[in-house]
Amino acid sequence: MEEVKEAEDVDIKKKTQANIIVKKEIQDTITPANNKKVSEEEFFSVLKMVSPGTNFRTALDGTVKAGKGALIAVQNERLNSIIDGGFRVNCRFTPQRLVELTKMDGAIVLSRDMKKINHANVLLTPDTKIKTSETGTRHKAADRTAKQIGGLVIAISERRHEINLFYKNVKYNIKNTDEILRKANEYIQLLEKQRELFDANVEKLTRSELKNYFNLNQAVNVIQKGRLIQKIAQDLKRYIVELGHEGTLLKTRLKELLSGVEKETFLVVKDYTKLNLKKSRILLESLSYDEILDSMNILRTLAYEKSSQASQIKGWRLLSKTSLNEADIANIIMQTGSLGKTIHSNIREYSVIIGEEKAKIFKEEIERLKLNF
């Protein structure tokens, strides 16, 4: 009897452990895979998958033109646990095949590399406890599935003829190519205007600095325009990525407009900030469009309370226009203490710091800068 009782106890213990494992597996399944913020680089790589010119985008556009709705999920290791019903297709992906399969109500599952159609007409059963702000059944399922599996799901609205991308905790509305091109061109025009203003402000600042005039207002203007250009460019990059091959010319133009802006802005900050350089950059990058337009916010990132406060110009930006390397520039700034003393020193004084040969070339370059401005 004791042996039977021991055997029953062992059996109960095993069943209890098995139940705990099952519960743990269920809990792991219904927990959202990734609540972290999606990085810009990661999101851009996802946008490239649906950009014009890809087979997948052709299929999505074809579904919209056919007046159909669709729910399309890309396979990953967590998706199988929430798939119910449907049938296995296991065929090569083509836009025509996918459009035909959208005639059925269920979801379509593509392989991880999006080269095969794995399943069709399946029911996605994500955990209903996962929060979503979507209203339609298809979009709720897409949002919850993307959050739960930490992957890519596409929902196409039959009524509104819209394509919505869900990736982890991000939703993005995929716009018509013509609309994206129009918006991208508007951004390019805005960037061109801002680049003209940036260059004009840089020239004015250079003139002031060569006269050893501490013009904080002008430095703020350069930083302001530089940061605006960088922020506008970040927004434009998303459109260019979404355009795929259609955005090649815009990408080239953007590269031209951005040339030297980040470096020039960074060096102005380095010359004028009274804070740690890294801290000033972090503060600047955290400013919104509206905050950048307020000059007082720029002054605060440089640790100035008002624009009339005077200080010494370090000279990193102007000296970087010469052939000297960073280490030599650092030595000159440390020895002379200010840009004014640097540009008015003689060759002998330079020779002590950087050597006679470099000093001669450096003196000629400084004189040439003075003549050009």
C-alpha positions, 0 to 999 in steps of 0.5 A: 500500500505504501508503494502504491501511495508513493507512486501516486504522490510521484505521479501527482508531483509530475502532473503538477510540474507539467501544469506549471511548465504549460502555464509558463509556456502560455504566459510566455506566449501571450506576453508582448515580445518587445516593448522597447522603442524601435530604433530608426535604423531598424524601422528603416530596414522594415520600410525597405521591405514595402518600398515601391519596386519590391514584389511585396509592395506590388502585391499590396498595391494590387490588393488595394486596386482589387478593392480587397482587404487583407491581413498579412503576417511575416513568419517568426518563431512566436507566430505559430502559437497564435495561428488557428485553422486555415491551410498550408500553401507552401508555394513561391511568393508572387504578387499575383498569388498573394492578391488571389489569396486575399479573396479569402477572409483569413490571414496570409502568412509569409516566410521570414524571407518573404519568398514563400507563402506558408499559410492562407485563410488562417485565424490569428488569435493574439492575446486580447489583453494586449492594449490597442487603439485600433477599432476594426477587427482586422486592424486590432488583430494586426496590432496585437499580433505585431506586439505579441510576436515582435514582428511585421504584420500588414493590414489593408482596409477594404473600406478605406483602401489604406495599407497600414504597417504594424511592427512591434509597437509601431504603426505606420500608414503606407502612403501612395507613391505619388503622395510621398514624392510630392511631400518629399519634394516639398521637404527638398525645397524647404531644405534648399532654402534653409541651406541658403540661410545656413551658408549665409549665417556661417559666412557672417560668423566667419567674418566676425571671428576673423576680426576676433569679435565674439558674436554669440547671436550669429553663432546661435543662428548657425546652430539654429539653422544647422539643427533645423536642416538635420531635423528636416533631413531626418523626416525626409529620410523616412520618405526616401526609404519608403520610396525605394528605387523611386527615391534615388535622385532625392537621396543624391540631392539630400546628400548634397544639401547635408554636406558639411552641415553637421560638422560645421554646426558641431564645431560652432557648438564646440567653440561657444559652449560653456558646458561639456560638449557631449552634454550640449549636443544631447540637449540640442538633439532633444529640442523639438522644431518649436524649441529650436526656433526659440533662440533662448533654448539654444543659448541654454544648451550652451549655458548662456542666460542671455545673448549679450554675455561675452566670452572667448572664441576657442577657434575649433571651426576656423582652425579646422579649415586649415591643413592642421590635424586635430591634435595640432589644433588642440595644442594651439588652442591650449597654448594661445587660449583664444582664436584672437591670439591664434590668428594674430600670432607670428610664425615663431610662436606657431613654430614652438607649438607645431614645428617650423614647417607646419607653422609656415603653412599654417600662417599662409592658410590663416592669411588666405582665410582673412583675404577670402572673407 
